Each structure stands twice: as C-alpha cells, then as structure tokens.
Amino acid sequence: MAEVINMPRLSDTMEEGTVAKWLKNVGDKVEEGDILAEIETDKATMEFESFYEGTLLHIGIAEGDGAPVDSLLAIIGEEGEDISSLLNGSTSASEDENTEEARAREQ
C-alpha cells in the first residue's frame, strides 16, 4: 500500500520548506531510516528520513522548489503500484480502499 509523505514541519515556526536536494530518485528502493531529501526551513537545512520501506514512486516537489507544510512531498509504495488516486487528492491508498468497499456495500 502506497504511503503519502507530506512536507514536514521541522521547526515550530516553519510554514513552508524548500527541497534543497533529493537524495533518492523515482524508482529507487527506500528503507526505513534512509535520507530522502535535504529540506531548507526558515532556520536551517535538515535531512529528512523515510519512515517507510518500498520504492519511491513519486516526487511532488522538485529540487529548489518550496511548498507549504503538509503539501505532497513524495509517495512510497510497491514498485508498479497505481498511485493515480493519491495524486488526485486522497491521503492514503487504504482510505481509497475503504471508500470503495463502502460504496460496494451501499449498492
């Protein structure tokens, strides 16, 4: 199941962050604890590590670009997994599955 990773709040005053550098590319295998990117905050540049294992399926913010906290930063999941619903605004694949199951029960 794919996991959405949002721009983290790395300081109390952080409203947005800038991706200084991606250390993983789309298609790379990711282990829990791997450093995904360097993110510039309002105070410092910090390494951001993954809390998930899988394949980096999508990068939502390009190097040098900034985005508000909680914006789509990346998606990690199984290689070849369909993430189109996540790119269209859902927060997780399990949420989509639960919605589909509820619709099926209603019919």
All heavy atoms as an XYZ file, in Angstrom:
807
protein
N       0.844     -1.172      0.000
C       0.000      0.000      0.000
C       0.891      1.238      0.000
O       1.823      1.356      0.789
C      -0.885     -0.013      1.247
C      -1.663      1.246      1.408
S      -2.866      1.229      2.746
C      -1.908      0.716      4.124
N       0.616      2.160     -0.885
C       1.409      3.375     -1.014
C       1.183      4.303      0.171
O       0.086      4.379      0.722
C       1.058      4.085     -2.313
N       2.232      4.998      0.544
C       2.191      5.954      1.644
C       2.530      7.335      1.121
O       3.532      7.522      0.427
C       3.191      5.572      2.737
C       2.912      4.255      3.398
C       1.669      4.256      4.268
O       1.173      5.333      4.637
O       1.189      3.156      4.588
N       1.697      8.300      1.455
C       1.931      9.688      1.092
C       2.828     10.312      2.151
O       2.586     10.161      3.349
C       0.600     10.466      0.999
C       0.846     11.954      0.810
C      -0.252      9.917     -0.130
N       3.853     11.003      1.699
C       4.741     11.732      2.603
C       4.546     13.209      2.316
O       4.723     13.660      1.180
C       6.205     11.332      2.370
C       6.364      9.835      2.628
C       7.134     12.156      3.256
C       7.682      9.283      2.199
N       4.156     13.939      3.338
C       3.920     15.374      3.192
C       5.115     16.168      3.684
O       5.939     15.666      4.449
C       2.668     15.786      3.974
C       1.410     15.230      3.360
O       1.301     15.103      2.152
N       0.462     14.873      4.193
N       5.184     17.420      3.236
C       6.232     18.321      3.710
C       6.124     18.408      5.228
O       5.066     18.773      5.750
C       6.063     19.706      3.086
C       7.043     20.754      3.604
S       8.776     20.436      3.178
C       8.786     20.987      1.472
N       7.186     18.029      5.936
C       7.118     18.020      7.395
C       7.283     19.420      7.989
O       7.859     20.306      7.362
C       8.310     17.141      7.780
C       9.302     17.389      6.684
C       8.468     17.545      5.433
N       6.787     19.579      9.204
C       7.040     20.803      9.967
C       8.283     20.508     10.810
O       8.213     19.797     11.799
C       5.858     21.153     10.860
C       6.051     22.446     11.642
C       4.845     22.798     12.496
N       3.599     22.832     11.749
C       3.139     23.891     11.077
N       3.825     24.998     11.059
N       1.998     23.819     10.441
N       9.424     21.043     10.391
C      10.696     20.722     11.027
C      11.102     21.727     12.101
O      12.131     21.555     12.741
C      11.795     20.602      9.959
C      11.555     19.480      8.936
C      12.572     19.552      7.808
C      11.598     18.122      9.600
N      10.296     22.772     12.265
C      10.507     23.712     13.374
C       9.153     24.295     13.746
O       8.205     24.252     12.966
C      11.490     24.828     12.987
O      10.879     25.767     12.122
N       9.072     24.854     14.930
C       7.801     25.409     15.414
C       7.281     26.549     14.543
O       6.078     26.743     14.437
C       7.949     25.918     16.852
C       8.148     24.785     17.831
O       7.825     23.634     17.485
O       8.630     25.055     18.946
N       8.189     27.294     13.923
C       7.777     28.463     13.135
C       7.719     28.181     11.637
O       7.382     29.057     10.859
C       8.743     29.639     13.385
O      10.071     29.221     13.021
C       8.709     30.067     14.841
N       8.037     26.961     11.255
C       8.085     26.630      9.824
C       6.687     26.629      9.213
O       5.792     25.937      9.676
C       8.729     25.258      9.647
C       8.861     24.825      8.207
S       9.719     23.233      8.125
C       9.377     22.783      6.437
N       6.513     27.420      8.169
C       5.261     27.461      7.406
C       5.413     26.796      6.044
O       4.450     26.305      5.479
C       4.797     28.915      7.220
C       4.491     29.637      8.531
C       3.311     29.038      9.263
O       2.364     28.587      8.605
O       3.345     29.008     10.510
N       6.636     26.838      5.514
C       6.924     26.166      4.253
C       8.378     25.741      4.239
O       9.179     26.222      5.037
C       6.599     27.040      3.043
C       7.557     28.144      2.746
C       7.265     28.804      1.397
O       6.093     29.009      1.055
O       8.250     29.094      0.709
N       8.681     24.796      3.348
C      10.042     24.313      3.209
C      10.434     24.264      1.750
O       9.579     24.270      0.867
N      11.730     24.228      1.514
C      12.272     24.137      0.164
C      13.116     22.874      0.082
O      13.935     22.621      0.967
C      13.146     25.365     -0.161
O      12.338     26.532     -0.070
C      13.744     25.266     -1.553
N      12.891     22.093     -0.967
C      13.710     20.901     -1.167
C      15.051     21.356     -1.737
O      15.128     21.794     -2.879
C      13.031     19.887     -2.112
C      13.951     18.701     -2.358
C      11.704     19.416     -1.530
N      16.084     21.287     -0.905
C      17.418     21.690     -1.346
C      18.007     20.631     -2.276
O      18.625     20.953     -3.284
C      18.333     21.908     -0.148
N      17.795     19.343     -1.912
C      18.351     18.260     -2.720
C      17.623     16.961     -2.427
O      17.371     16.629     -1.273
C      19.838     18.088     -2.387
C      20.525     17.022     -3.198
C      22.004     16.970     -2.920
C      22.629     15.953     -3.859
N      24.065     15.957     -3.808
N      17.276     16.235     -3.478
C      16.748     14.876     -3.336
C      17.920     13.921     -3.304
O      18.807     13.987     -4.161
C      15.812     14.523     -4.499
C      14.445     15.083     -4.319
C      13.935     16.193     -4.916
C      13.424     14.577     -3.460
N      12.655     16.413     -4.479
C      12.313     15.432     -3.580
C      13.337     13.500     -2.591
C      11.132     15.231     -2.874
C      12.165     13.296     -1.881
C      11.079     14.157     -2.038
N      17.943     13.025     -2.343
C      18.987     12.022     -2.240
C      18.538     10.681     -2.800
O      19.335      9.750     -2.918
C      19.444     11.878     -0.789
C      19.973     13.198     -0.188
C      20.278     13.027      1.281
C      21.187     13.689     -0.939
N      17.266     10.562     -3.125
C      16.690      9.384     -3.780
C      15.976      9.870     -5.038
O      15.494     11.002     -5.105
C      15.683      8.673     -2.876
C      16.275      8.094     -1.608
C      17.088      6.847     -1.905
C      17.552      6.191     -0.613
N      18.306      4.984     -0.853
N      15.900      8.991     -6.033
C      15.204      9.288     -7.279
C      14.000      8.375     -7.419
O      13.947      7.301     -6.808
C      16.135      9.063     -8.479
C      17.323      9.994     -8.452
O      17.160     11.205     -8.368
N      18.522      9.430     -8.501
N      13.047      8.768     -8.249
C      11.900      7.911     -8.530
C      12.417      6.573     -9.044
O      13.301      6.517     -9.893
C      10.952      8.570     -9.557
C       9.881      7.596    -10.014
C      10.311      9.817     -8.958
N      11.895      5.497     -8.469
C      12.312      4.148     -8.830
C      13.319      3.547     -7.870
O      13.550      2.341     -7.888
N      13.926      4.394     -7.022
C      14.898      3.885     -6.046
C      14.191      3.140     -4.924
O      13.106      3.521     -4.494
C      15.705      5.031     -5.417
C      16.726      5.638     -6.361
O      16.907      5.116     -7.477
O      17.327      6.660     -5.969
N      14.856      2.097     -4.434
C      14.380      1.385     -3.247
C      14.683      2.242     -2.027
O      15.740      2.866     -1.947
C      15.058      0.026     -3.098
C      14.776     -0.918     -4.243
C      13.361     -1.413     -4.199
C      13.128     -2.422     -5.314
N      11.745     -2.508     -5.697
N      13.747      2.266     -1.085
C      13.892      3.065      0.122
C      13.695      2.155      1.327
O      12.748      1.373      1.369
C      12.840      4.208      0.159
C      12.943      5.000      1.450
C      12.991      5.117     -1.052
N      14.589      2.262      2.281
C      14.474      1.543      3.547
C      14.090      2.540      4.628
O      14.408      3.730      4.527
C      15.807      0.891      3.923
C      16.300     -0.151      2.933
C      15.466     -1.403      2.908
O      14.919     -1.793      3.966
O      15.335     -2.011      1.829
N      13.419      2.070      5.657
C      13.105      2.927      6.783
C      14.412      3.488      7.342
O      15.370      2.751      7.557
C      12.372      2.132      7.858
C      11.890      2.966      9.002
C      11.067      2.172     10.002
O      10.527      1.114      9.630
O      10.974      2.625     11.145
N      14.485      4.806      7.529
C      15.683      5.462      8.032
C      16.567      6.049      6.955
O      17.471      6.826      7.261
N      16.332      5.680      5.685
C      17.100      6.286      4.590
C      16.796      7.776      4.511
O      15.650      8.200      4.698
C      16.748      5.659      3.234
C      17.350      4.288      3.017
O      18.142      3.833      3.874
O      17.019      3.674      1.984
N      17.806      8.573      4.189
C      17.603     10.007      3.994
C      17.024     10.206      2.592
O      17.620      9.792      1.596
C      18.924     10.793      4.145
C      19.579     10.493      5.493
C      18.674     12.285      3.962
C      18.739     10.849      6.695
N      15.846     10.815      2.527
C      15.189     11.061      1.244
C      15.635     12.369      0.607
O      15.845     12.448     -0.595
C      13.670     11.114      1.427
C      12.966      9.839      1.833
C      11.484     10.102      2.053
C      13.165      8.763      0.787
N      15.723     13.413      1.446
C      15.980     14.741      0.899
C      16.574     15.646      1.963
O      16.496     15.357      3.161
C      14.680     15.350      0.384
N      17.150     16.742      1.498
C      17.560     17.822      2.376
C      16.531     18.930      2.209
O      16.247     19.354      1.083
C      18.946     18.320      2.005
C      20.022     17.282      2.223
C      21.390     17.718      1.741
O      21.508     18.799      1.115
O      22.346     16.967      1.979
N      15.967     19.369      3.317
C      14.906     20.372      3.276
C      15.355     21.617      4.019
O      15.801     21.537      5.169
C      13.612     19.808      3.893
C      13.130     18.610      3.064
C      12.532     20.901      3.972
C      11.910     17.926      3.598
N      15.231     22.758      3.343
C      15.550     24.046      3.953
C      14.314     24.567      4.666
O      13.237     24.627      4.088
C      15.965     25.061      2.889
C      17.249     24.721      2.183
C      17.576     25.712      1.084
O      16.897     26.749      0.959
O      18.531     25.437      0.339
N      14.500     24.922      5.926
C      13.416     25.526      6.698
C      13.705     27.011      6.829
O      14.655     27.520      6.233
C      13.314     24.891      8.104
O      14.446     25.317      8.880
C      13.284     23.378      8.031
N      12.916     27.671      7.659
C      13.158     29.087      7.901
C      14.417     29.300      8.736
O      14.913     30.412      8.839
C      11.943     29.727      8.583
C      11.509     28.999      9.845
O      11.820     27.801      9.985
O      10.840     29.612     10.681
N      14.961     28.213      9.311
C      16.113     28.351     10.200
C      17.341     27.548      9.799
O      18.451     27.909     10.171
C      15.711     27.952     11.621
C      14.631     28.851     12.176
C      14.328     28.536     13.593
C      13.245     29.506     14.045
N      12.963     29.462     15.425
N      17.164     26.447      9.095
C      18.306     25.566      8.803
C      17.962     24.624      7.650
O      16.809     24.513      7.245
C      18.650     24.741     10.039
N      18.981     23.928      7.154
C      18.774     22.847      6.191
C      18.916     21.545      6.957
O      19.904     21.332      7.651
C      19.796     22.919      5.047
O      19.651     24.170      4.370
C      19.581     21.786      4.059
N      17.888     20.702      6.837
C      17.854     19.467      7.622
C      17.649     18.270      6.709
O      16.985     18.368      5.674
C      16.716     19.541      8.640
C      16.842     20.741      9.570
S      15.463     20.896     10.687
C      15.810     19.553     11.785
N      18.191     17.135      7.121
C      17.959     15.887      6.404
C      16.596     15.345      6.807
O      16.216     15.411      7.977
C      19.039     14.867      6.749
C      20.407     15.253      6.228
C      21.481     14.245      6.576
O      21.323     13.506      7.579
O      22.479     14.194      5.844
N      15.869     14.819      5.826
C      14.550     14.246      6.087
C      14.603     12.764      5.759
O      14.889     12.376      4.638
C      13.480     14.958      5.257
C      12.111     14.397      5.474
C      11.464     14.553      6.685
C      11.459     13.707      4.465
C      10.201     14.026      6.900
C      10.192     13.186      4.662
C       9.564     13.350      5.885
N      14.330     11.931      6.756
C      14.425     10.490      6.561
C      13.056      9.849      6.373
O      12.043     10.368      6.824
C      15.180      9.830      7.708
C      14.442      9.766      9.010
C      15.258      9.073     10.097
O      16.378      9.505     10.374
O      14.736      8.093     10.660
N      13.083      8.698      5.721
C      11.857      7.949      5.467
C      11.451      7.146      6.694
O      12.290      6.567      7.376
C      12.066      6.999      4.288
O      10.904      6.215      4.089
N      10.157      7.095      6.921
C       9.599      6.236      7.960
C       9.000      4.980      7.332
O       8.392      4.175      8.023
C       8.524      6.985      8.748
C       9.076      8.193      9.464
C       8.819      9.465      8.995
C       9.863      8.048     10.590
C       9.335     10.575      9.644
C      10.378      9.149     11.254
C      10.115     10.425     10.772
N       9.150      4.842      6.006
C       8.542      3.746      5.259
C       9.584      3.008      4.426
O      10.621      3.555      4.084
C       7.438      4.265      4.327
C       6.391      5.065      5.048
C       6.364      6.451      4.957
C       5.445      4.438      5.839
C       5.405      7.188      5.630
C       4.486      5.171      6.521
C       4.471      6.542      6.409
O       3.521      7.270      7.084
N       9.248      1.775      4.049
C      10.044      0.985      3.116
C       9.272      0.831      1.829
O       8.043      0.819      1.833
C      10.311     -0.406      3.685
C      11.197     -0.434      4.885
C      11.493     -1.847      5.352
O      11.063     -2.816      4.676
O      12.155     -1.981      6.380
N       9.973      0.705      0.723
C       9.329      0.485     -0.561
C      10.133      1.118     -1.677
O      11.353      1.241     -1.592
N       9.413      1.531     -2.705
C      10.017      2.185     -3.861
C       9.511      3.618     -3.913
O       8.320      3.858     -3.703
C       9.626      1.439     -5.151
O      10.097      0.087     -5.054
C      10.215      2.088     -6.383
N      10.403      4.554     -4.201
C       9.978      5.947     -4.371
C       9.222      6.035     -5.691
O       9.792      5.843     -6.765
C      11.189      6.881     -4.349
C      10.891      8.364     -4.442
C       9.981      8.838     -3.308
C      12.183      9.177     -4.443
N       7.915      6.245     -5.597
C       7.044      6.229     -6.777
C       6.799      7.617     -7.361
O       6.489      7.736     -8.543
C       5.696      5.596     -6.408
C       5.736      4.169     -5.886
C       4.350      3.722     -5.455
C       6.313      3.229     -6.936
N       6.895      8.643     -6.527
C       6.553      9.994     -6.999
C       7.274     11.027     -6.160
O       7.378     10.883     -4.938
C       5.034     10.209     -6.892
C       4.585     11.583     -7.261
N       4.507     12.023     -8.555
C       4.205     12.630     -6.488
C       4.072     13.274     -8.564
N       3.892     13.666     -7.317
N       7.777     12.056     -6.817
C       8.327     13.228     -6.143
C       7.395     14.390     -6.456
O       7.162     14.707     -7.620
C       9.767     13.526     -6.615
C      10.707     12.447     -6.086
C      10.209     14.915     -6.176
C      12.144     12.584     -6.545
N       6.851     14.991     -5.400
C       5.862     16.048     -5.575
C       6.422     17.458     -5.595
O       5.756     18.384     -6.045
N       7.639     17.631     -5.094
C       8.251     18.957     -5.048
C       9.667     18.831     -5.607
O      10.493     18.086     -5.080
C       8.293     19.504     -3.600
C       6.878     19.546     -3.012
C       8.939     20.884     -3.574
C       6.834     19.825     -1.530
N       9.943     19.555     -6.668
C      11.241     19.475     -7.328
C      12.318     20.171     -6.504
O      12.022     21.049     -5.682
C      11.162     20.122     -8.713
N      13.566     19.775     -6.731
C      14.690     20.443     -6.072
C      14.627     21.938     -6.339
O      14.376     22.370     -7.466
C      16.027     19.903     -6.593
C      16.463     18.646     -5.931
C      17.866     18.221     -6.334
O      18.661     19.043     -6.845
O      18.169     17.028     -6.141
N      14.831     22.711     -5.299
C      14.829     24.160     -5.424
C      13.457     24.789     -5.253
O      13.340     25.998     -5.110
N      12.411     23.961     -5.278
C      11.054     24.479     -5.122
C      10.630     24.436     -3.662
O      11.007     23.535     -2.922
C      10.045     23.666     -5.948
C      10.164     23.943     -7.434
O      10.896     24.883     -7.821
O       9.530     23.215     -8.213
N       9.823     25.399     -3.286
C       9.270     25.445     -1.947
C       7.806     25.084     -1.961
O       7.141     25.156     -3.001
N       7.299     24.684     -0.797
C       5.891     24.323     -0.668
C       5.488     24.444      0.795
O       6.317     24.290      1.692
C       5.656     22.902     -1.164
N       4.202     24.700      1.040
C       3.727     24.788      2.425
C       3.841     23.445      3.150
O       3.843     22.382      2.527
C       2.250     25.171      2.274
C       2.078     25.615      0.865
C       3.160     24.974      0.071
N       3.939     23.527      4.471
C       3.895     22.333      5.313
C       2.630     21.545      4.962
O       1.585     22.123      4.679
C       3.897     22.738      6.801
C       3.594     21.563      7.700
C       5.232     23.373      7.172
N       2.729     20.246      4.938
C       1.656     19.298      4.628
C       1.346     19.173      3.142
O       0.408     18.479      2.765
C       0.369     19.579      5.417
C       0.551     19.341      6.906
O       1.377     18.474      7.270
O      -0.120     20.009      7.705
N       2.132     19.808      2.263
C       1.992     19.593      0.823
C       2.573     18.233      0.465
O       3.455     17.717      1.161
C       2.761     20.658      0.034
O       2.274     21.926      0.279
N       2.111     17.650     -0.638
C       2.613     16.355     -1.098
C       4.096     16.449     -1.433
O       4.483     17.167     -2.353
C       1.827     15.882     -2.325
C       2.324     14.600     -2.985
C       2.166     13.419     -2.044
C       1.592     14.354     -4.282
N       4.913     15.751     -0.670
C       6.359     15.737     -0.888
C       6.763     14.542     -1.748
O       7.504     14.676     -2.704
C       7.086     15.695      0.464
C       8.603     15.692      0.445
C       9.150     16.976     -0.168
C       9.144     15.511      1.853
N       6.238     13.369     -1.415
C       6.610     12.150     -2.138
C       5.611     11.047     -1.834
O       4.805     11.154     -0.912
C       8.010     11.711     -1.736
N       5.683      9.981     -2.633
C       4.884      8.777     -2.394
C       5.816      7.577     -2.476
O       6.586      7.444     -3.426
C       3.735      8.631     -3.409
C       2.776      9.822     -3.306
C       2.996      7.310     -3.194
C       1.682      9.838     -4.359
N       5.723      6.724     -1.459
C       6.496      5.484     -1.417
C       5.507      4.320     -1.386
O       4.517      4.363     -0.657
C       7.404      5.437     -0.172
C       8.491      6.505     -0.282
C       8.020      4.046     -0.001
C       9.393      6.594      0.928
N       5.786      3.299     -2.196
C       4.910      2.129     -2.228
C       5.605      0.968     -2.896
O       6.831      0.923     -2.978
N       4.786      0.045     -3.408
C       5.331     -1.104     -4.115
C       5.590     -0.731     -5.563
O       4.816      0.010     -6.170
C       4.336     -2.264     -4.057
C       4.129     -2.801     -2.654
C       3.144     -3.947     -2.621
O       2.970     -4.631     -3.655
O       2.540     -4.151     -1.552
N       6.684     -1.252     -6.109
C       7.040     -0.960     -7.490
C       5.871     -1.295     -8.414
O       5.258     -2.357     -8.297
C       8.271     -1.774     -7.894
C       8.858     -1.360     -9.209
C      10.205     -2.011     -9.470
O      10.784     -2.608     -8.546
O      10.664     -1.923    -10.611
N       5.508     -0.374     -9.295
C       4.426     -0.571    -10.246
C       3.039     -0.298     -9.698
O       2.049     -0.417    -10.415
N       2.934      0.083     -8.445
C       1.637      0.345     -7.812
C       0.961      1.559     -8.451
O       1.610      2.546     -8.788
C       1.861      0.592     -6.320
C       0.607      0.714     -5.505
C       0.885      0.767     -4.003
O       2.033      0.549     -3.577
O      -0.074      1.004     -3.267
N      -0.355      1.480     -8.609
C      -1.133      2.590     -9.160
C      -1.359      3.636     -8.071
O      -2.004      3.357     -7.058
C      -2.479      2.085     -9.687
C      -3.345      3.192    -10.264
O      -2.834      4.311    -10.506
O      -4.542      2.942    -10.487
N      -0.814      4.824     -8.273
C      -0.945      5.894     -7.283
C      -1.785      7.052     -7.809
O      -1.823      8.116     -7.206
C       0.444      6.402     -6.827
C       1.247      6.923     -8.019
C       1.185      5.325     -6.058
C       2.495      7.677     -7.634
N      -2.484      6.844     -8.911
C      -3.246      7.932     -9.528
C      -4.272      8.533     -8.571
O      -4.461      9.751     -8.546
C      -3.920      7.469    -10.818
O      -4.769      6.372    -10.564
N      -4.905      7.720     -7.739
C      -5.892      8.262     -6.802
C      -5.216      9.129     -5.741
O      -5.795     10.110     -5.274
C      -6.688      7.138     -6.140
O      -5.835      6.312     -5.377
N      -3.993      8.790     -5.360
C      -3.268      9.595     -4.377
C      -2.860     10.940     -4.969
O      -2.838     11.950     -4.276
C      -2.037      8.845     -3.880
C      -2.314      7.547     -3.137
C      -1.006      6.853     -2.791
C      -3.136      7.788     -1.903
N      -2.544     10.936     -6.242
C      -2.159     12.183     -6.899
C      -3.357     13.101     -7.102
O      -3.196     14.300     -7.278
C      -1.496     11.886     -8.246
C      -0.180     11.118     -8.154
C       0.312     10.751     -9.538
C       0.858     11.911     -7.397
N      -4.561     12.526     -7.025
C      -5.784     13.312     -7.205
C      -6.389     13.764     -5.892
O      -7.554     14.108     -5.837
C      -6.801     12.515     -8.017
C      -6.335     12.301     -9.436
O      -5.658     13.152    -10.008
N      -6.672     11.171    -10.006
N      -5.606     13.690     -4.797
C      -6.062     14.297     -3.566
C      -6.354     13.405     -2.388
O      -6.575     13.891     -1.301
N      -6.389     12.091     -2.547
C      -6.617     11.232     -1.391
C      -5.368     11.202     -0.538
O      -4.273     11.461     -1.010
C      -6.949      9.811     -1.840
O      -8.159      9.805     -2.544
N      -5.520     10.830      0.738
C      -4.371     10.842      1.636
C      -3.686      9.497      1.762
O      -2.538      9.434      2.126
C      -4.774     11.332      3.039
O      -5.822     10.489      3.513
C      -5.225     12.761      3.005
N      -4.379      8.399      1.461
C      -3.718      7.098      1.514
C      -4.485      6.086      0.679
O      -5.669      6.233      0.437
C      -3.607      6.582      2.952
O      -4.875      6.199      3.414
N      -3.779      5.052      0.271
C      -4.423      4.001     -0.517
C      -5.468      3.282      0.319
O      -6.511      2.895     -0.191
C      -3.377      3.022     -1.034
N      -5.224      3.089      1.615
C      -6.199      2.388      2.453
C      -7.482      3.205      2.566
O      -8.566      2.640      2.637
C      -5.618      2.101      3.837
O      -5.292      3.290      4.503
N      -7.368      4.516      2.575
C      -8.564      5.358      2.608
C      -9.392      5.136      1.347
O     -10.604      5.015      1.402
C      -8.146      6.833      2.703
C      -9.316      7.794      2.772
C      -8.825      9.227      2.912
O      -8.173      9.538      3.910
O      -9.117     10.006      1.991
N      -8.728      5.035      0.187
C      -9.428      4.779     -1.074
C     -10.101      3.413     -1.049
O     -11.229      3.266     -1.498
C      -8.458      4.833     -2.255
C      -7.968      6.239     -2.535
O      -8.595      7.197     -2.033
O      -6.965      6.383     -3.242
N      -9.401      2.395     -0.521
C      -9.975      1.055     -0.459
C     -11.208      1.036      0.430
O     -12.207      0.419      0.104
C      -8.928      0.060      0.060
C      -7.814     -0.196     -0.924
C      -6.640     -0.938     -0.306
O      -6.747     -1.373      0.860
O      -5.621     -1.080     -0.992
N     -11.144      1.721      1.564
C     -12.286      1.785      2.478
C     -13.470      2.474      1.819
O     -14.615      2.061      1.986
C     -11.917      2.506      3.778
C     -10.936      1.712      4.610
O     -10.810      0.502      4.451
N     -10.230      2.399      5.483
N     -13.217      3.532      1.060
C     -14.282      4.240      0.358
C     -14.920      3.343     -0.689
O     -16.138      3.292     -0.813
C     -13.731      5.527     -0.300
O     -13.137      6.336      0.713
C     -14.799      6.301     -1.010
N     -14.099      2.602     -1.445
C     -14.621      1.698     -2.468
C     -15.454      0.585     -1.832
O     -16.525      0.230     -2.345
C     -13.470      1.106     -3.282
C     -12.822      2.123     -4.206
C     -11.593      1.575     -4.893
O     -11.405      0.340     -4.923
O     -10.811      2.392     -5.415
N     -15.005      0.046     -0.694
C     -15.749     -1.003     -0.017
C     -17.093     -0.470      0.479
O     -18.112     -1.144      0.381
C     -14.942     -1.549      1.165
C     -13.765     -2.389      0.737
C     -12.878     -2.767      1.911
O     -13.271     -2.537      3.077
O     -11.783     -3.307      1.653
N     -17.119      0.746      0.994
C     -18.360      1.347      1.471
C     -19.333      1.560      0.329
O     -20.537      1.280      0.457
C     -18.065      2.678      2.168
N     -18.843      1.993     -0.808
C     -19.705      2.177     -1.987
C     -20.299      0.847     -2.437
O     -21.454      0.761     -2.807
C     -18.912      2.805     -3.134
C     -18.667      4.274     -2.962
C     -18.047      4.872     -4.203
N     -17.452      6.159     -3.892
C     -16.296      6.580     -4.305
N     -15.541      5.832     -5.090
N     -15.846      7.772     -3.977
N     -19.470     -0.205     -2.414
C     -19.933     -1.527     -2.854
C     -21.039     -2.038     -1.924
O     -22.014     -2.642     -2.385
C     -18.770     -2.511     -2.883
N     -20.927     -1.783     -0.616
C     -21.941     -2.234      0.337
C     -23.246     -1.464      0.133
O     -24.327     -1.997      0.369
C     -21.446     -2.024      1.765
C     -20.432     -3.049      2.199
C     -20.196     -2.942      3.700
N     -19.616     -1.674      4.057
C     -18.333     -1.466      4.316
N     -17.487     -2.471      4.259
N     -17.875     -0.281      4.647
N     -23.164     -0.197     -0.286
C     -24.365      0.620     -0.462
C     -25.199      0.167     -1.654
O     -26.376      0.413     -1.728
C     -23.981      2.086     -0.631
C     -23.444      2.704      0.653
C     -22.916      4.109      0.443
O     -22.964      4.609     -0.692
O     -22.451      4.708      1.417
N     -24.557     -0.486     -2.615
C     -25.254     -0.847     -3.853
C     -26.029     -2.121     -3.721
O     -26.000     -2.974     -3.034
C     -24.268     -0.967     -5.006
C     -23.676      0.390     -5.308
C     -22.651      0.296     -6.440
O     -22.296     -0.772     -6.908
N     -22.169      1.430     -6.850
